Structure formats: structure tokens, C-alpha cells
Amino acid sequence: MAFTSDLDQITRAAAGDPAAVRALVNRYSPGILSLATRMLADRAEAEDVTQETFLRAWKALPGWEPRAKFSTWLHRVALNLCYDRLRKRKESLPGELPDLADTRLAPHEALDQSQRVSAIEGAIGALPERQSAALTLCALQGHSQAEAAEILEISVEAVESLLARARRTLRAQLLEGRTSS
Amino acid sequence: MTEDRLIELIEAWGADPSAFPEAERAAARAMLAAQPARFAAAIAEARALDAALARMPEILPSAALTEALIASAPKARPAAGGLRLPKFAPWAPASGFAALAAGLFMGVMVAPAASASSDTSEVESVIEHALGYDPAAFTEELGE
């Protein structure tokens, strides 16, 4: 059972067991990096967020109480760090509109596979941050509705609403790309 | 389950009913099976987006990032048992000062005795004894 195994590894990692530390990093760093990359659309910043998330985790390990799943807690920390960075970006550009790049392809551009992928990546990056987070957690990372709700600190119904809006935007862009190719 | 609700579920969670909230899953499946044509368009649109999302490349940490994360973790504490001195003993400078003070004290005590006699060999003798050096034994070893 993942939860028990987490607890065992957390205890051993807190005592400095290198195998347990490696296991936690291998298990959770891809998800954290992926979430941060989708949210920030910047690999270097996403790596910084991943490192900061794990630093906080190492500090929290000795007193860890399994009130929440370790995975949920980690994702929540990462997400809050992403929100902080996105907020700072907006603050550093006073008076300017948020960075909502027009990811739609021009009519003459045919959508091949890689273009389609990058168009969707761009479209996810341009979504409002909570929609982007919900979509990444549920549709790309396969978190359950309850896990996503816990990470986002909202109800399952609110997750559904975020997802519906995110998917509607993406569908419209996909459709537009397809008809223009 | 209403038709509108089923459309909402498809739009939010995608074409696969197994992604729907568990409480509504069975009813949604039953309605889809009963009226496939009614929901075909919504399912097709959702399926296209699901497929596009499934093609998104996986984002994996580099080896350098993985090692950096591991290096930032807490290090193993020494095993219990046996006396282990810390790498930096806070009392180490104090012991140095104590040794210095003892040396000065000895010097003060010995110096007047040495100066009281003008005989340098007596001073040398005091120093030799303090160092644990026996000149008689030394001369014997030399065969003198």
C-alpha cells in the first residue's frame, strides 16, 4: 500500500537513509517537475520550484505526521510556490496584461504532430493558473478527483468546474487548429 | 442522471466514464449505453482532446536535478553506541588556553629558581627533567 510504504520511507529518509531519500525523489520529483513546468512554462523555474519543494519536504520530514498523503502535501507546496512565482511575474509587469500568448496557429500553418503538441502545451500554459493546475493534475498526471481537490484546496465540484472550463478552451483551440490546417 | 448532467461530465472529465466521479459513474454508463447517438458528438470531441493530452510528452527530471535533490536531503546520523567526538569540540579552544596558562605558570615558578642561581647547568637540568630527558642515561648510551 503506497501510503504505508510512504510512511516507512519518510521515517527512514528523515534519519538520512540514502536509499529511502532516493526512492522518494524518484517517485515524486517527476510529478512535481511536471506540474511546475506546466504551470510556469519555464523549465529552469520549474526546476527551482522542484528543489525548493524538496528542501521544504526534507525540513518537514522529522516531524511528519500523516494527516495528509505525502504526495498531496508535496504537490500543494509546489503549487503554492508556482502561484507565488506567477504572482511575482504579474507584479513585475505593472500595467501590462497577463502573459496570455495567442497560441492559435495561423491559417496557413499546417498542424503536424509536434506543432499540435506545442500548441496544446502553449494553450495549457495560457490557461488561468487554477484551470491549468486542475487539468495537469487530473488529465495529465492522473490524480483522482479527491486528490486534485485536496491539492487545490477546493471541493471536487470546483475541480470539475475548473476542468470543464479548461477543456472547453483547449477544445476550441484544437478545433480551430484543425480547421485551419 | 440527466442528459445535461452527462454532457457536463463528459466536458469536464473526458470521454472515458471511468474518469467520472464514482457516485455518478454507473448511471452515466447506463445512459451512454441507452442513447449512444445522443452523446456521440460530445464523446467524439472529448475523445479528440483526451488523445491530444495523452500525446503530451512526459516531463522527467534530469540526472543532475535528481542528484541535486538527493544531495539536499538530510544526511545519516552516526550510529548509536561508542564515544564519538564532534568534529568541532567547543571546548577545544578552552583546553588550549588551559595548556598555555599551565605553561606560563610553570615558567613563572621555574624562572626565579633558575635565576637565583647563576649556574646555567642547573636551569638546563630543570628543563631536562621537565621534558623527561635524563642526560646521564644519554651519555651512557653514547658510551662515554
Interface residues (C-beta under 8 A of the other chain):
Chain A: A13 A14 A15 G16 D17 P18 V21 R22 V25 N26 S29 P30 L33 S34 T37 R38 A46 E47 T50 Q51 F54 L55 W58 L61 P62 Q113 R116 V117 I120 E121 L135 C138 A139 L140 Q145 V156 E160 S161 L163 A164 R167 R168 L170 R171 L174 L175
Chain B: E8 E11 A12 W13 G14 A19 P21 E45 A46 A48 L49 D50 A52 L53 R55 M56 P57 E58 I59 L60 P61 L65 T66 A68 L69 I70 S72 A73 P74 K75 A76 R77
